[in-house]
Amino acid sequence: MCGIAGYLGPDGEGLSLMTQRLDRALYHRGPDDGGVSLVNVDSGRVLALVHRRLAIIDLSPLGHQPMRDAESGNWLVFNGEIYNYRDLRAQLRQHGIRFRSHSDTEVLLKGLAYKGHALLDELCGMFAFASWDAQRRELLLAVDPLGIKPLYYWQGGHGMFVFASEFRALLATGLIARRIDAAGLESFLSYGAVQAPNSMIEQVRQLLPGSCLTVSAAGEVSGPRSYWTPPFGECAAPGNIEDDLRGLLDKIVGQHLISDVPLGVFLSGGVDSSAVVALAARYTSGLRTFSVTFKEQEFSEAPYSRRIAALHGTDHTELCLSQSDLLALLPGALAALDQPTLDGTNVYVISRAVREAGITVALSGQGGDELFAGYSTFTTVPAAIRWRRRMRTVPGLFWRAAAALCHAAQTRRRGIEDKLSQFLAARPSLFATYFLLRQNFPPATRRALFPAGAELDSPEGLPAELAAQLRELTAGLDPVNQVSLLELRTYLGNMLLRDGDVMSMAHALEVRVPLLDRRLVELVARLPGSAKMDPAMPKPLLLRAVGEGVPPEIYRRQKQGFTFPWSEWLRNQLRQQAEEAIHDRAAFRAIGIEPHVVERLWEAFMARRPGLTWARIWSLIVLREWTLRNLGAT
């Protein structure tokens, strides 16, 4: 796990300073080693590659990056892990290819030289990389199929092109005008996280999951293009699905345990983390597991994590935190933000505690809810659509009148438009209903907060490119698989994974997510939605594959999750800081947000008016913090 960056463009006096800034901006991601290499790509043009290394596999100097292949002359900077690298290395050796190291980086470098872009179809892992092909004289950028490892880029004049693992590293170059991207800000207000491919700054883009692009020596960009999409809607291969799933899970988790540094597993006591522990414990005795617990029992899942640890004989550590501990960590979490997000603080806290316990790599159960239909959206969204369709004989005029009546009845006591009136007023589509349930601020509030967003004509608050792609991908799918795809590509991809990467790497901790391995996603995506639901148990496919490794008391309890008492904090312990942020009119004006609307929402929150959740207020506080750090608003 590392941090990568690069510049392709005219050579000049400022190049050394730029690479220093990129290196410094990414240092926290790779404190073990670093390197900068310059490659002359054309007359007066240069490719600068920057790498920060967190050594995980092959800790020797042979794993140093940027890495050059002596035979082909190709260069590579790589962030992530290729879990099937041993299989790929064996295949390449059969073709006479020799290796100097034991690293997956060299396998990727040699494989690209031998197979070119076709290698992307064979990679199983989490990755973002940039590879210079000396023969084709082009730079290839690619990210893994699920977008676990982010990669941002910017194309400027005179054939300039810059890329980096983190958004703020690009801003550190000094090349990019810091103008707010209206679609990016609109999507943040809509969902509490900026929706890729847009970002918070104009012309800075993020590669979508399973996509790549190429840049010529002259700086001409081709793409992005998709090389992989989850195969929802395709027919499942014949066979015993439970046996196939069990065998694949065993193989994947075994590969995710490969590490030359201390490794552990996040264990919350929920279904997904418990399943990962059950699978991992088959491969190693004394597996280390970690749970963050709380002195305040209402937040703690400690009894359930202890049950799983005891069942599988793990070396279990509870990292106990108090509310005062958590509050003390908030400034650090805000400082670690790359793009604004209303989530991520929990990952920051867990990652810090686990890293301080001496762990460099941690496995997580993230992705299980999205892939195995664990969220409430998998039942509520299809149920809402079924109800509307049963009532399709009712004229549209009735629905509009009912919506208006509902809205009027709620207006006086609510501080924000309710979702029921929006649902009644909207056309009964699964696509619109899903995004309605996931929304942070509704359209009317977004218009009041950010008037410029009205020009985007985006009812869901999504960037137009993303909305078009998602509509195409979900067309024709059954309701469960539609929701699964939307969860993977929006909430997971644009919030959970992005926050997980930034907040864990703030502490130089690598987090692996075996339930998002492309092979597992391909197997489960091909199944009909009916195979993923069972009224008798949640996530039946996963639980049956793991068997007795996850006992009934784990999956029959109410889903809890790792949450903080934000509402109480904002009204009490954090009130002074919150009000300072809320009343910072200059910061909000700097990005086009109406300050008086922000203040009105805060007053409604303090008055406990319905609809003003902590998430909506916290997202505005986070937005102001991000603005101060990245736009210099005062």
C-alpha positions in Angstrom: 0.0 0.0 0.0 1.5 3.3 -1.0 0.9 6.7 -2.5 1.6 7.5 -6.1 1.7 10.7 -8.2 3.2 12.0 -11.4 3.5 14.8 -13.9 3.8 14.6 -17.7 4.5 17.8 -19.5 7.1 20.4 -20.4 10.4 20.2 -18.5 11.2 23.3 -16.5 12.8 24.9 -13.4 9.7 24.3 -11.3 9.6 20.5 -11.8 11.8 19.8 -8.8 9.7 21.9 -6.5 6.5 20.2 -7.8 7.8 16.7 -7.2 8.8 17.7 -3.7 5.3 19.0 -3.0 3.8 15.7 -4.3 6.2 13.7 -2.2 5.4 15.7 0.9 1.7 15.6 0.4 1.7 11.7 0.2 4.4 11.0 2.8 1.9 9.8 5.4 0.8 7.0 3.0 4.3 5.6 2.7 6.7 6.4 5.4 9.0 3.4 4.8 10.5 4.5 1.5 10.2 7.0 -1.3 11.4 7.8 -4.7 11.2 10.2 -7.6 12.2 9.3 -11.2 12.4 11.5 -14.3 11.8 9.9 -17.7 12.5 11.9 -20.9 9.5 11.1 -23.1 9.9 13.7 -25.9 11.9 16.7 -26.9 11.6 19.1 -24.0 9.0 16.9 -22.3 9.4 14.8 -19.2 7.5 12.2 -17.1 8.1 12.6 -13.3 7.0 9.6 -11.2 6.6 10.0 -7.4 6.2 7.1 -5.0 5.8 6.7 -1.2 6.1 3.2 0.1 4.4 1.3 2.9 6.3 -1.9 2.7 4.0 -5.0 2.9 5.3 -7.7 0.6 9.1 -8.1 -0.1 10.4 -5.6 2.4 13.8 -5.5 0.7 15.2 -2.7 -1.5 14.1 -4.7 -4.5 10.6 -3.5 -3.9 11.6 0.1 -4.3 9.5 2.3 -6.6 9.3 3.9 -9.1 10.3 0.6 -10.6 11.9 0.1 -14.1 11.9 -3.0 -16.2 15.4 -3.3 -17.7 14.2 -5.5 -20.6 11.3 -3.3 -21.9 12.4 0.1 -20.5 8.9 0.5 -18.9 8.3 2.3 -15.6 5.7 1.7 -12.9 4.3 3.4 -9.8 1.8 1.2 -8.0 -0.5 1.5 -5.0 -2.3 -1.5 -3.6 -2.0 -5.3 -3.6 -2.4 -7.9 -6.4 -3.7 -11.0 -4.6 -3.2 -13.5 -7.4 0.4 -12.2 -8.1 1.9 -15.6 -7.4 -0.3 -17.3 -10.0 0.5 -14.6 -12.5 4.2 -14.8 -11.8 4.2 -18.6 -12.4 2.4 -18.0 -15.7 4.9 -15.4 -16.8 7.8 -17.6 -15.9 6.5 -20.3 -18.2 7.1 -17.7 -21.0 10.7 -17.2 -20.0 10.2 -14.1 -18.0 12.7 -13.7 -15.1 12.1 -11.9 -11.8 14.5 -10.2 -9.4 12.2 -9.7 -6.4 9.3 -11.4 -4.7 7.0 -8.4 -5.0 3.7 -8.1 -6.7 4.9 -4.8 -8.1 7.4 -6.5 -10.3 4.8 -9.0 -11.4 2.6 -6.1 -12.5 5.4 -4.4 -14.3 6.6 -7.5 -16.2 3.0 -8.6 -16.9 2.2 -5.2 -18.5 5.3 -5.4 -20.6 4.3 -8.9 -21.8 0.5 -8.6 -22.1 -0.2 -4.9 -22.3 -3.7 -3.6 -21.4 -5.0 -7.2 -21.6 -3.4 -7.9 -18.2 -6.2 -5.8 -16.6 -8.6 -8.6 -17.2 -6.5 -10.9 -15.1 -5.7 -8.8 -12.1 -7.4 -9.6 -8.8 -6.7 -7.0 -6.2 -7.0 -3.5 -5.0 -4.9 -1.1 -7.0 -4.2 2.2 -8.7 -1.2 2.5 -10.9 0.5 4.4 -13.6 2.8 2.6 -16.1 4.9 4.2 -18.8 5.2 2.0 -21.9 8.5 2.8 -23.6 7.6 1.2 -26.9 4.1 2.7 -27.2 5.4 5.9 -25.7 2.2 6.3 -23.6 1.2 6.4 -19.9 -1.5 4.0 -18.7 -3.5 4.8 -15.6 -5.9 2.2 -14.1 -7.8 1.5 -10.9 -9.2 -1.8 -9.6 -12.7 -3.1 -10.6 -14.4 -1.9 -7.4 -12.5 1.4 -7.0 -11.0 0.4 -3.7 -7.9 2.5 -4.4 -8.7 6.0 -5.7 -6.8 7.9 -8.4 -7.3 11.5 -9.4 -6.0 13.4 -12.4 -6.0 16.8 -14.1 -5.3 17.8 -17.7 -4.0 21.3 -18.3 -2.7 23.4 -21.2 0.6 22.7 -23.1 0.1 18.9 -22.8 0.3 19.0 -19.0 -1.1 16.0 -17.1 -0.9 15.3 -13.3 -2.2 12.4 -11.3 -2.1 11.4 -7.6 -3.6 9.0 -5.0 -5.1 11.8 -3.1 -7.0 14.9 -4.3 -5.1 17.3 -2.1 -1.8 16.2 -3.5 -2.9 17.5 -6.9 -3.8 20.8 -5.4 -0.4 21.0 -3.8 1.3 21.2 -7.2 0.1 24.8 -7.6 -1.0 24.1 -11.2 -4.7 23.9 -10.6 -7.1 26.8 -10.3 -9.1 26.2 -7.1 -12.6 26.8 -8.6 -15.5 24.8 -7.1 -17.0 22.2 -9.4 -20.8 22.8 -9.2 -21.7 19.2 -9.9 -19.3 18.0 -7.3 -20.6 20.3 -4.7 -24.2 19.5 -5.6 -23.5 15.8 -5.2 -21.9 16.3 -1.8 -25.0 18.2 -0.6 -27.1 15.4 -2.0 -25.3 12.4 -0.5 -22.7 13.6 2.0 -19.8 12.6 -0.4 -18.7 13.9 -3.8 -19.8 11.5 -6.5 -17.1 10.5 -9.0 -16.0 11.1 -11.7 -16.4 14.7 -10.5 -14.5 16.2 -7.6 -14.8 19.4 -5.5 -12.6 21.3 -8.0 -13.2 22.0 -11.7 -11.3 19.8 -14.1 -10.0 17.4 -11.3 -11.4 14.0 -12.1 -11.4 10.6 -10.4 -11.2 7.4 -12.3 -14.3 5.4 -12.0 -14.1 1.8 -10.7 -12.8 -0.7 -13.3 -11.6 2.0 -15.7 -8.4 3.2 -17.3 -7.0 5.9 -19.5 -3.9 6.5 -21.6 -1.8 9.7 -22.1 0.5 10.1 -25.1 4.0 11.6 -24.8 2.5 14.8 -26.2 -0.1 14.9 -23.4 -3.1 13.7 -25.4 -5.6 11.9 -23.2 -7.5 8.9 -24.5 -10.4 7.7 -22.3 -11.3 7.0 -19.6 -12.8 3.7 -20.8 -14.3 0.9 -18.7 -12.5 -2.4 -18.8 -14.7 -4.1 -16.2 -18.3 -3.8 -15.0 -20.0 -6.1 -12.4 -21.9 -8.8 -14.5 -25.3 -8.3 -13.0 -28.0 -9.8 -15.2 -25.8 -12.5 -16.7 -26.9 -16.1 -16.1 -25.1 -17.9 -13.3 -23.0 -20.8 -14.3 -24.5 -24.2 -13.4 -23.3 -25.9 -10.3 -23.7 -25.9 -6.5 -23.6 -22.2 -5.7 -23.0 -22.7 -2.0 -20.1 -25.0 -2.6 -18.7 -22.7 -5.3 -19.0 -19.7 -3.0 -17.5 -21.5 0.0 -14.5 -22.6 -2.0 -14.0 -19.2 -3.6 -14.2 -17.4 -0.2 -11.6 -19.7 1.2 -9.2 -19.0 -1.6 -9.8 -15.3 -1.6 -9.3 -14.9 2.2 -6.2 -17.1 2.1 -4.7 -14.8 -0.5 -5.6 -11.7 1.4 -3.6 -13.0 4.4 -0.3 -12.9 2.5 1.9 -10.3 4.2 5.4 -9.8 5.4 4.3 -7.5 8.2 2.0 -7.9 11.2 -1.6 -8.5 10.1 -5.0 -8.5 11.9 -8.7 -8.4 11.3 -11.2 -5.7 12.3 -13.9 -7.5 14.3 -17.0 -5.5 15.1 -19.2 -8.5 16.0 -21.4 -8.1 12.9 -22.0 -10.7 10.2 -19.4 -9.5 7.7 -16.4 -9.1 10.0 -17.4 -12.3 11.8 -17.5 -14.2 8.5 -14.0 -12.8 7.6 -12.6 -13.9 10.9 -14.2 -17.4 10.6 -12.6 -17.8 7.2 -9.2 -16.4 8.1 -9.0 -18.5 11.3 -8.9 -21.6 9.1 -5.5 -20.5 7.7 -3.6 -19.4 10.8 -3.6 -20.1 14.5 -3.4 -17.2 16.9 -5.1 -14.8 14.3 -5.1 -11.3 15.8 -8.4 -9.6 15.9 -9.3 -6.0 17.1 -12.4 -4.4 18.3 -13.0 -0.8 19.3 -15.2 -0.8 22.4 -16.7 2.0 24.4 -17.0 2.7 28.1 -20.6 3.8 27.3 -22.3 0.5 26.9 -25.0 1.8 24.5 -22.4 2.2 21.8 -20.6 -1.1 22.4 -20.8 -4.4 20.5 -18.1 -6.0 22.6 -20.2 -9.1 23.7 -20.6 -10.2 20.1 -17.0 -9.6 19.0 -15.9 -11.6 22.1 -18.2 -14.4 21.2 -16.6 -14.7 17.7 -13.0 -14.4 19.0 -13.6 -17.1 21.5 -15.3 -19.4 19.0 -12.3 -19.2 16.6 -9.5 -18.9 19.2 -8.2 -15.6 18.0 -5.7 -13.4 19.9 -8.3 -10.7 20.6 -7.6 -7.1 21.6 -10.2 -4.7 22.8 -9.3 -1.0 22.3 -11.5 0.8 24.7 -12.3 4.5 24.1 -14.3 7.0 26.1 -16.3 9.9 24.7 -13.5 12.2 25.7 -11.1 10.1 23.7 -13.3 10.3 20.6 -13.8 14.0 20.9 -10.0 14.5 21.2 -9.5 12.7 17.9 -12.0 14.8 15.9 -9.5 17.6 15.0 -7.1 15.0 13.5 -9.9 13.3 11.6 -11.0 16.6 10.1 -7.4 17.4 9.2 -7.2 14.0 7.4 -10.1 14.8 5.0 -9.2 14.7 1.4 -12.6 15.6 0.0 -15.4 16.6 2.3 -17.5 13.7 3.7 -20.0 13.3 6.5 -18.5 9.8 7.2 -15.0 8.6 7.8 -14.4 9.6 11.4 -15.1 6.1 12.7 -12.5 4.6 10.3 -9.9 7.2 11.4 -10.5 6.2 15.1 -10.3 2.5 14.5 -7.3 2.7 12.2 -5.3 4.9 14.6 -6.0 2.4 17.5 -5.0 -0.7 15.4 -1.9 1.0 14.0 -0.8 1.9 17.5 -1.2 -1.7 18.5 1.6 -2.6 16.0 -0.5 -3.8 13.1 0.3 -2.7 9.5 -2.3 -4.6 7.6 -6.0 -5.2 8.6 -8.7 -7.2 6.9 -12.2 -5.7 7.0 -15.7 -7.1 6.2 -16.6 -4.0 4.1 -18.7 -4.8 1.1 -20.8 -7.6 2.5 -23.9 -5.5 2.9 -23.7 -4.2 -0.7 -22.9 -7.6 -2.3 -25.0 -9.9 -0.1 -28.1 -7.6 0.3 -27.6 -6.6 3.9 -29.0 -3.0 3.9 -32.6 -2.1 4.6 -32.7 -0.5 1.1 -32.9 -4.0 -0.4 -36.3 -4.5 1.1 -37.7 -0.9 1.5 -36.9 0.3 -2.1 -38.6 -2.7 -3.9 -41.5 -2.6 -1.4 -42.1 1.0 -2.1 -42.1 0.4 -5.8 -44.5 -2.5 -5.5 -46.9 -0.4 -3.5 -46.9 2.4 -6.0 -47.4 -0.1 -8.9 -50.4 -1.6 -7.1 -51.9 1.9 -7.0 -51.1 2.7 -10.7 -54.8 3.0 -11.5 -54.9 6.1 -9.3 -54.5 9.3 -11.4 -51.3 11.3 -11.2 -53.3 14.3 -10.1 -54.1 12.4 -6.9 -50.5 11.7 -6.1 -49.5 15.3 -6.7 -52.4 16.5 -4.4 -51.4 13.9 -1.7 -47.8 15.1 -1.9 -48.8 18.7 -1.6 -51.1 18.0 1.3 -48.4 15.9 3.1 -45.8 18.7 2.5 -48.2 21.4 3.8 -48.9 19.3 6.9 -45.3 18.9 7.6 -44.0 22.4 6.7 -44.8 24.2 9.9 -43.1 21.7 12.2 -40.3 20.4 10.0 -37.1 22.2 9.2 -36.7 20.4 5.9 -38.7 18.7 3.2 -39.7 15.2 4.2 -39.1 12.1 2.0 -42.7 10.9 2.0 -44.0 13.9 0.1 -41.1 13.7 -2.3 -41.9 10.0 -2.9 -45.6 10.7 -3.5 -44.7 13.5 -6.0 -42.1 11.5 -7.9 -42.6 9.0 -10.7 -42.5 5.5 -9.3 -39.1 4.3 -10.4 -36.6 2.2 -8.4 -33.8 4.4 -9.5 -35.4 7.6 -8.1 -36.6 5.9 -5.0 -33.2 4.5 -4.1 -31.6 7.9 -4.4 -34.4 9.5 -2.5 -33.8 7.2 0.5 -30.0 7.8 0.3 -30.2 11.5 0.0 -28.8 13.9 2.6 -30.3 17.3 1.6 -33.5 17.2 -0.5 -33.7 19.2 -3.8 -35.6 22.2 -2.2 -33.0 22.6 0.5 -30.1 22.2 -2.0 -31.6 24.9 -4.1 -31.8 27.2 -1.0 -28.3 26.4 0.1 -26.6 26.3 -3.3 -28.7 28.3 -5.9 -26.1 27.6 -8.7 -27.0 23.9 -8.5 -30.4 24.6 -10.0 -28.6 25.1 -13.4 -27.4 21.5 -13.4 -30.9 20.0 -13.9 -30.1 16.9 -11.9 -33.1 15.7 -9.9 -31.0 13.0 -8.2 -28.1 15.4 -7.5 -25.7 13.2 -9.4 -23.1 14.2 -12.0 -24.8 13.7 -15.5 -22.1 11.3 -16.6 -22.5 9.1 -13.6 -26.4 9.2 -13.7 -26.4 8.1 -17.4 -24.0 5.2 -16.7 -26.0 4.0 -13.7 -29.2 4.1 -15.6 -27.7 2.0 -18.4 -26.1 -0.5 -16.0 -29.3 -1.1 -14.0 -31.7 -1.3 -16.9 -33.4 -4.7 -17.0 -32.1 -5.9 -13.7 -34.4 -7.3 -11.0 -34.9 -5.0 -8.0 -32.4 -6.6 -5.6 -29.7 -6.5 -8.2 -30.5 -3.0 -9.1 -30.1 -1.9 -5.5 -26.9 -3.9 -5.2 -25.3 -2.2 -8.2 -26.3 1.2 -7.0 -25.0 0.6 -3.5 -21.7 -0.6 -4.9 -21.2 2.3 -7.3 -22.4 5.2 -5.1 -22.6 4.8 -1.3 -19.7 2.2 -1.2 -17.6 3.6 -3.9 -17.9 7.3 -3.3 -18.1 7.3 0.5 -17.1 4.1 2.3 -14.2 3.0 0.2 -12.8 6.5 -0.4 -13.1 7.4 3.3 -11.6 4.0 4.2 -8.6 4.6 2.0 -7.8 8.2 3.2 -8.5 7.7 6.9 -6.6 4.4 7.2 -3.7 5.7 5.2 -3.6 8.8 7.5 -2.0 6.3 10.0 -0.1 4.3 7.3 -2.4 1.3 7.8 -3.4 -0.9 4.9 -7.0 -2.1 5.0 -7.9 -5.1 2.8 -11.5 -6.0 1.8 -11.8 -9.6 0.7 -15.6 -9.4 0.3 -15.0 -7.0 -2.6 -12.6 -9.3 -4.6 -13.6 -9.2 -8.2 -14.0 -13.0 -8.4 -16.5 -13.0 -5.6 -18.4 -10.0 -7.0 -18.5 -11.8 -10.4 -19.9 -14.9 -8.9 -22.6 -13.2 -6.7 -23.6 -10.6 -9.3 -24.6 -13.3 -11.8 -27.2 -14.7 -9.4 -30.8 -13.6 -9.4 -31.9 -11.3 -6.6 -34.2 -14.0 -5.2 -31.2 -16.1 -4.3 -29.8 -13.3 -2.1 -32.9 -12.9 0.1 -34.4 -15.1 2.8 -36.9 -14.0 5.4 -35.4 -16.4 7.9 -31.9 -14.9 7.9 -30.0 -11.9 6.5 -27.3 -12.5 3.8 -28.2 -16.1 3.4 -25.6 -16.8 0.7 -22.7 -15.6 2.9 -24.0 -17.2 6.1 -24.6 -20.6 4.5 -21.1 -20.5 2.9 -19.5 -19.8 6.3 -21.7 -22.3 8.1 -21.2 -22.6 11.9 -18.4 -20.1 11.8 -21.1 -17.4 12.5 -23.6 -18.5 15.1 -27.2 -17.4 15.1 -26.9 -14.9 18.0 -24.7 -12.8 15.7 -27.0 -12.5 12.7 -30.4 -12.6 14.5 -29.7 -9.5 16.5 -30.6 -6.0 15.3 -28.0 -4.5 13.0 -26.1 -1.9 15.0 -22.9 -0.6 13.3 -20.2 1.7 14.6 -21.8 5.1 15.3 -21.0 8.1 17.6 -23.6 10.1 19.5 -23.4 13.0 17.1 -26.7 14.7 17.9 -25.8 15.0 21.6 -22.2 16.1 20.9 -23.3 18.9 18.4 -25.8 20.3 20.9 -23.4 20.0 23.9 -19.7 19.1 23.8 -19.2 20.4 20.3 -21.6 23.2 20.3 -19.0 26.0 20.5 -17.0 24.6 17.6 -20.2 23.9 15.6 -21.5 27.4 16.0 -18.2 28.9 15.0 -18.3 26.9 11.8 -22.0 27.5 11.1 -21.6 31.3 11.4 -18.5 31.5 9.2 -20.2 33.3 6.4 -17.0 34.1 4.5 -16.2 30.4 4.1 -19.6 29.4 2.8 -19.8 32.4 0.4 -16.4 31.4 -1.0 -18.0 28.2 -2.5 -21.5 29.6 -3.3 -23.4 28.5 -0.2 -26.0 30.8 1.2 -24.9 31.6 4.8 -28.3 32.6 6.1 -29.7 29.2 5.0 -27.0 27.4 6.9 -27.8 29.4 10.0 -31.5 28.7 9.6 -30.9 25.0 9.5 -28.7 25.2 12.6 -31.5 27.0 14.5 -34.0 24.3 13.4 -31.6 21.6 14.6 -31.1 23.2 18.0 -34.9 23.5 18.2 -35.1 19.8 17.5 -37.4 20.3 14.5 -38.0 17.0 12.6 -35.9 16.3 9.6 -32.8 18.2 10.9 -30.6 15.1 11.5 -27.0 15.4 12.8 -25.7 14.2 9.5 -27.1 17.2 7.7 -25.6 19.6 10.1 -22.3 17.7 10.3 -21.9 17.8 6.6 -22.1 21.6 6.6 -19.5 21.8 9.3 -17.2 19.4 7.4 -17.7 21.4 4.2 -16.6 24.6 6.0 -13.5 22.8 7.4 -12.6 21.6 4.0 -13.1 25.0 2.5 -10.7 26.6 5.0 -8.0 24.1 4.4 -8.3 24.0 0.6 -9.5 27.3 -0.6 -8.0 29.5 2.1 -11.4 31.2 2.9 -11.3 33.5 5.9 
